[in-house]
């Protein structure tokens, strides 16, 4: 379905009527009903809106909070959500009005697969430890949810870097996997939101520098102990940026 949804997105961008996997017509022009294999928004969203549809939007905007900021996933459309939405709209050449409507939703539909992951990342990439996300510092469901948010942040990072691939070297770990990898006792990998990135086509420093704009409160890279061969990013409840070789 990944390629099918991506093709659908291209058709929508061209204003072509298409039929999605659920068999409902979708068009980039006019006010047609929307349908998507992952999540379908049923109304436009703007400042003051609240609800699960707002929270779903925030998950997909998590990578657009601005420099050294994190977007809350609270289901309340406030100033931070509006600013993140405008950045997203600007990034993709949409009308940057801070209102989530047909253009915004069609772009999001084109960017996501039926399991709600962004088109360029997958759960399997972020969990090579076990099959069920268990054994970490949080429940399996929470670890998986944290990984989903991390993937949307990576999608934003990827787009900002010219839509070139990003190498994911590792992410979620159970306590057993973390111990085997020599990870620190409080590693964000145990929570599902820590991701290790490798170089190529981007340097580790370029990844670390750009990650500061995409909601990662933990950015560790070259020059930080044991991080000369990768850049680590995470959605942490604290601020820790250190990559001395990269000027961070």
KOLZAVO-594026 format. One record per residue (C-alpha): residue in three letters; x, z, y; residue number from 1. Coordinates in nm, 2 decimals, padded with zeros to 4 digits. Each point is the difference from the previous one (the first is absolute). Layout:
{"ALA", {X, Z, Y}, NUM}
...
This chain:
{"UNK", {00.00, 00.00, 00.00}, 1}
{"UNK", {00.30, 00.05, 00.23}, 2}
{"UNK", {00.05, -00.37, 00.06}, 3}
{"UNK", {-00.38, -00.07, 00.01}, 4}
{"UNK", {-00.05, 00.25, 00.28}, 5}
{"UNK", {00.31, -00.14, 00.18}, 6}
{"UNK", {-00.14, -00.35, -00.02}, 7}
{"UNK", {-00.34, 00.13, 00.13}, 8}
{"UNK", {00.18, 00.15, 00.30}, 9}
{"UNK", {00.16, -00.33, 00.09}, 10}
{"UNK", {-00.34, -00.17, -00.03}, 11}
{"UNK", {-00.16, 00.26, 00.23}, 12}
{"UNK", {00.28, -00.04, 00.25}, 13}
{"UNK", {-00.09, -00.37, 00.02}, 14}
{"UNK", {-00.37, 00.08, 00.05}, 15}
{"UNK", {-00.09, -00.14, -00.34}, 16}
{"UNK", {-00.30, 00.13, -00.19}, 17}
{"UNK", {00.12, 00.16, -00.32}, 18}
{"UNK", {-00.15, 00.19, -00.30}, 19}
{"UNK", {00.18, 00.32, -00.10}, 20}
{"UNK", {00.02, 00.15, -00.35}, 21}
{"UNK", {-00.33, 00.18, 00.04}, 22}
{"UNK", {-00.17, -00.34, 00.07}, 23}
{"UNK", {-00.10, 00.08, 00.36}, 24}
{"UNK", {00.07, -00.25, 00.27}, 25}
{"UNK", {00.26, 00.10, 00.26}, 26}
{"UNK", {00.09, -00.18, 00.32}, 27}
{"UNK", {00.23, 00.06, 00.29}, 28}
{"UNK", {-00.25, -00.14, 00.25}, 29}
{"UNK", {-00.33, 00.14, 00.09}, 30}
{"UNK", {-00.16, 00.32, -00.15}, 31}
{"UNK", {-00.02, -00.07, -00.37}, 32}
{"UNK", {-00.01, 00.29, -00.24}, 33}
{"UNK", {00.34, 00.11, -00.12}, 34}
{"UNK", {00.10, 00.07, -00.36}, 35}
{"UNK", {00.33, 00.10, -00.15}, 36}
{"UNK", {00.11, 00.12, -00.34}, 37}
{"UNK", {00.16, 00.31, 00.14}, 38}
{"UNK", {-00.20, 00.13, 00.29}, 39}
{"UNK", {-00.26, -00.17, 00.23}, 40}
{"UNK", {-00.07, 00.12, 00.36}, 41}
{"UNK", {-00.36, -00.03, 00.10}, 42}
{"UNK", {00.02, 00.06, 00.37}, 43}
{"UNK", {00.24, -00.04, 00.29}, 44}
{"UNK", {00.20, 00.31, 00.09}, 45}
{"UNK", {00.11, 00.12, 00.34}, 46}
{"UNK", {00.09, 00.32, 00.19}, 47}
{"UNK", {-00.23, 00.28, -00.10}, 48}
{"UNK", {-00.09, -00.12, -00.34}, 49}
{"UNK", {00.03, 00.23, -00.30}, 50}
{"UNK", {-00.04, -00.04, -00.37}, 51}
{"UNK", {00.17, -00.11, -00.32}, 52}
{"UNK", {00.02, -00.36, 00.13}, 53}
{"UNK", {00.21, 00.13, 00.29}, 54}
{"UNK", {00.23, 00.18, -00.25}, 55}
{"UNK", {00.04, -00.32, -00.21}, 56}
{"UNK", {00.10, -00.18, 00.32}, 57}
{"UNK", {00.25, 00.27, 00.09}, 58}
{"UNK", {00.17, -00.03, -00.34}, 59}
{"UNK", {00.06, -00.37, 00.06}, 60}
{"UNK", {00.12, 00.07, 00.36}, 61}
{"UNK", {00.23, 00.28, -00.11}, 62}
{"UNK", {00.30, -00.22, 00.06}, 63}
{"UNK", {-00.09, -00.06, 00.37}, 64}
{"UNK", {00.01, 00.35, 00.17}, 65}
{"UNK", {00.28, -00.09, 00.24}, 66}
{"UNK", {00.36, 00.14, 00.02}, 67}
{"UNK", {00.04, 00.35, -00.15}, 68}
{"UNK", {-00.37, 00.05, -00.06}, 69}
{"UNK", {-00.23, 00.04, -00.30}, 70}
{"UNK", {-00.36, -00.11, -00.01}, 71}
{"UNK", {-00.24, 00.26, -00.13}, 72}
{"UNK", {-00.24, -00.10, -00.28}, 73}
{"UNK", {-00.28, 00.21, 00.12}, 74}
{"UNK", {-00.29, -00.25, 00.02}, 75}
{"UNK", {-00.03, 00.05, 00.38}, 76}
{"UNK", {00.07, -00.31, 00.22}, 77}
{"UNK", {00.19, 00.16, 00.29}, 78}
{"UNK", {00.27, -00.13, 00.24}, 79}
{"UNK", {00.27, 00.00, -00.26}, 80}
{"UNK", {-00.21, -00.22, -00.24}, 81}
{"UNK", {-00.09, -00.24, 00.29}, 82}
{"UNK", {00.37, -00.03, 00.09}, 83}
{"UNK", {00.10, -00.06, -00.36}, 84}
{"UNK", {-00.28, -00.27, -00.03}, 85}
{"UNK", {00.12, -00.17, 00.31}, 86}
{"UNK", {00.36, -00.01, -00.14}, 87}
{"UNK", {-00.13, -00.15, -00.32}, 88}
{"UNK", {-00.21, -00.26, 00.18}, 89}
{"UNK", {00.30, -00.09, 00.22}, 90}
{"UNK", {00.22, -00.03, -00.31}, 91}
{"UNK", {-00.22, -00.25, -00.16}, 92}
{"UNK", {-00.10, -00.20, 00.31}, 93}
{"UNK", {-00.36, 00.13, 00.01}, 94}
{"UNK", {-00.20, 00.09, 00.31}, 95}
{"UNK", {00.15, 00.34, 00.09}, 96}
{"UNK", {-00.32, 00.17, 00.11}, 97}
{"UNK", {00.03, 00.32, -00.20}, 98}
{"UNK", {-00.32, -00.07, -00.18}, 99}
{"UNK", {-00.01, -00.06, -00.37}, 100}
{"UNK", {-00.23, -00.30, -00.06}, 101}
{"UNK", {-00.01, -00.33, -00.19}, 102}
{"UNK", {00.36, -00.11, 00.09}, 103}
{"UNK", {00.15, 00.33, -00.09}, 104}
{"UNK", {-00.19, 00.04, -00.32}, 105}
{"UNK", {00.08, -00.36, -00.12}, 106}
{"UNK", {00.37, 00.06, 00.06}, 107}
{"UNK", {-00.02, 00.33, -00.19}, 108}
{"UNK", {-00.18, -00.17, -00.29}, 109}
{"UNK", {00.27, -00.26, -00.01}, 110}
{"UNK", {00.26, 00.27, -00.01}, 111}
{"UNK", {-00.14, 00.20, -00.29}, 112}
{"UNK", {-00.05, -00.03, -00.37}, 113}
{"UNK", {-00.30, 00.11, -00.20}, 114}
{"UNK", {00.16, 00.34, -00.07}, 115}
{"UNK", {00.05, 00.05, 00.38}, 116}
{"UNK", {00.37, -00.04, -00.01}, 117}
{"UNK", {00.16, -00.23, 00.26}, 118}
{"UNK", {00.07, -00.35, -00.14}, 119}
{"UNK", {00.38, 00.05, 00.00}, 120}
{"UNK", {00.02, 00.33, -00.18}, 121}
{"UNK", {-00.15, 00.15, -00.31}, 122}
{"UNK", {-00.05, 00.35, -00.16}, 123}
{"UNK", {00.24, -00.10, -00.29}, 124}
{"UNK", {00.27, -00.05, 00.26}, 125}
{"UNK", {-00.04, 00.35, 00.13}, 126}
{"UNK", {-00.02, 00.17, -00.33}, 127}
{"UNK", {00.26, -00.07, -00.27}, 128}
{"UNK", {-00.01, 00.36, -00.11}, 129}
{"UNK", {-00.32, 00.02, -00.21}, 130}
{"UNK", {-00.33, -00.17, -00.04}, 131}
{"UNK", {-00.24, 00.26, 00.15}, 132}
{"UNK", {00.17, 00.14, 00.31}, 133}
{"UNK", {00.00, 00.35, -00.15}, 134}
{"UNK", {00.27, 00.27, 00.00}, 135}
{"UNK", {00.09, 00.00, 00.37}, 136}
{"UNK", {-00.05, 00.25, 00.28}, 137}
{"UNK", {-00.36, -00.12, 00.06}, 138}
{"UNK", {-00.29, -00.11, -00.22}, 139}
{"UNK", {00.03, -00.35, -00.16}, 140}
{"UNK", {-00.29, -00.12, 00.23}, 141}
{"UNK", {00.17, 00.13, 00.31}, 142}
{"UNK", {00.34, -00.15, -00.10}, 143}
{"UNK", {-00.17, -00.34, -00.05}, 144}
{"UNK", {-00.19, 00.02, 00.33}, 145}
{"UNK", {00.32, 00.09, 00.18}, 146}
{"UNK", {00.17, -00.30, -00.16}, 147}
{"UNK", {-00.27, -00.23, 00.12}, 148}
{"UNK", {00.05, 00.11, 00.36}, 149}
{"UNK", {00.37, -00.04, -00.04}, 150}
{"UNK", {-00.05, -00.36, -00.12}, 151}
{"UNK", {-00.21, -00.08, 00.31}, 152}
{"UNK", {00.28, 00.13, 00.21}, 153}
{"UNK", {00.25, -00.21, -00.19}, 154}
{"UNK", {-00.23, -00.30, 00.05}, 155}
{"UNK", {00.02, 00.06, 00.38}, 156}
{"UNK", {00.38, 00.04, -00.02}, 157}
{"UNK", {00.02, -00.32, -00.20}, 158}
{"UNK", {-00.20, -00.20, 00.25}, 159}
{"UNK", {00.21, 00.14, 00.29}, 160}
{"UNK", {00.31, -00.13, -00.18}, 161}
{"UNK", {-00.12, -00.35, -00.02}, 162}
{"UNK", {-00.21, 00.02, -00.32}, 163}
{"UNK", {00.31, 00.00, -00.21}, 164}
{"UNK", {00.01, 00.20, -00.32}, 165}
{"UNK", {00.09, 00.37, -00.01}, 166}
{"UNK", {00.17, 00.14, -00.31}, 167}
{"UNK", {-00.16, 00.31, -00.14}, 168}
{"UNK", {00.25, 00.19, -00.21}, 169}
{"UNK", {-00.22, 00.29, -00.09}, 170}
{"UNK", {-00.28, 00.22, 00.13}, 171}
{"UNK", {-00.22, 00.26, -00.19}, 172}
{"UNK", {00.17, 00.24, -00.23}, 173}
{"UNK", {-00.13, 00.28, -00.22}, 174}
{"UNK", {00.22, 00.32, 00.00}, 175}
{"UNK", {00.16, -00.13, -00.32}, 176}
{"UNK", {00.08, -00.34, 00.15}, 177}
{"UNK", {00.12, 00.16, 00.32}, 178}
{"UNK", {00.24, 00.22, -00.19}, 179}
{"UNK", {00.13, -00.29, -00.21}, 180}
{"UNK", {00.06, -00.19, 00.33}, 181}
{"UNK", {00.19, 00.29, 00.15}, 182}
{"UNK", {-00.26, 00.03, 00.28}, 183}
{"UNK", {-00.03, 00.31, 00.22}, 184}
{"UNK", {-00.25, 00.26, -00.09}, 185}
{"UNK", {-00.24, -00.08, 00.29}, 186}
{"UNK", {00.03, -00.38, -00.02}, 187}
{"UNK", {-00.28, -00.19, 00.15}, 188}
{"UNK", {00.01, -00.22, -00.31}, 189}
{"UNK", {-00.19, 00.29, -00.17}, 190}
{"UNK", {-00.29, -00.05, 00.24}, 191}
{"UNK", {-00.02, -00.38, -00.05}, 192}
{"UNK", {00.08, -00.08, 00.36}, 193}
{"UNK", {00.37, -00.04, -00.02}, 194}
{"UNK", {00.15, -00.35, -00.06}, 195}
{"UNK", {00.36, -00.11, -00.05}, 196}
{"UNK", {00.08, -00.34, 00.14}, 197}
{"UNK", {00.29, -00.23, -00.09}, 198}
{"UNK", {00.19, -00.25, 00.21}, 199}
{"UNK", {-00.07, -00.37, -00.01}, 200}
{"UNK", {-00.12, -00.20, 00.19}, 201}
{"UNK", {00.01, 00.29, 00.25}, 202}
{"UNK", {00.29, 00.24, 00.05}, 203}
{"UNK", {-00.06, 00.36, -00.07}, 204}
{"UNK", {00.05, 00.08, 00.37}, 205}
{"UNK", {-00.25, -00.26, 00.10}, 206}
{"UNK", {-00.26, 00.15, -00.23}, 207}
{"UNK", {00.08, 00.35, 00.13}, 208}
{"UNK", {-00.02, -00.10, 00.36}, 209}
{"UNK", {-00.33, -00.19, -00.03}, 210}
{"UNK", {-00.16, 00.27, -00.22}, 211}
{"UNK", {-00.02, 00.23, 00.30}, 212}
{"UNK", {-00.28, -00.21, 00.14}, 213}
{"UNK", {-00.22, 00.01, -00.31}, 214}
{"UNK", {-00.11, 00.36, -00.06}, 215}
{"UNK", {00.29, 00.12, -00.21}, 216}
{"UNK", {00.10, 00.35, 00.12}, 217}
{"UNK", {00.28, 00.02, -00.25}, 218}
{"UNK", {00.26, -00.28, 00.02}, 219}
{"UNK", {00.34, 00.06, -00.17}, 220}
{"UNK", {00.26, -00.27, -00.03}, 221}
{"UNK", {00.37, -00.09, 00.01}, 222}
{"UNK", {00.21, 00.29, 00.12}, 223}
{"UNK", {-00.24, 00.26, -00.13}, 224}
{"UNK", {00.13, 00.17, -00.32}, 225}
{"UNK", {-00.07, -00.20, -00.31}, 226}
{"UNK", {-00.18, -00.27, 00.19}, 227}
{"UNK", {00.27, -00.27, 00.05}, 228}
{"UNK", {-00.16, -00.23, -00.26}, 229}
{"UNK", {-00.36, 00.02, 00.12}, 230}
{"UNK", {-00.24, 00.09, 00.28}, 231}
{"UNK", {-00.26, 00.26, -00.08}, 232}
{"UNK", {-00.33, 00.01, 00.19}, 233}
{"UNK", {-00.28, 00.25, -00.04}, 234}
{"UNK", {-00.32, 00.13, 00.17}, 235}
{"UNK", {00.11, 00.36, 00.03}, 236}
{"UNK", {-00.16, 00.29, 00.18}, 237}
{"UNK", {00.32, 00.04, 00.20}, 238}
{"UNK", {00.24, -00.22, 00.20}, 239}
{"UNK", {00.33, -00.09, -00.16}, 240}
{"UNK", {00.19, -00.31, 00.10}, 241}
{"UNK", {00.36, -00.03, -00.10}, 242}
{"UNK", {00.20, -00.31, -00.05}, 243}
{"UNK", {00.32, 00.06, 00.20}, 244}
{"UNK", {00.16, -00.33, -00.10}, 245}
{"UNK", {-00.30, -00.18, 00.15}, 246}
{"UNK", {00.00, 00.20, 00.33}, 247}
{"UNK", {-00.30, 00.22, -00.12}, 248}
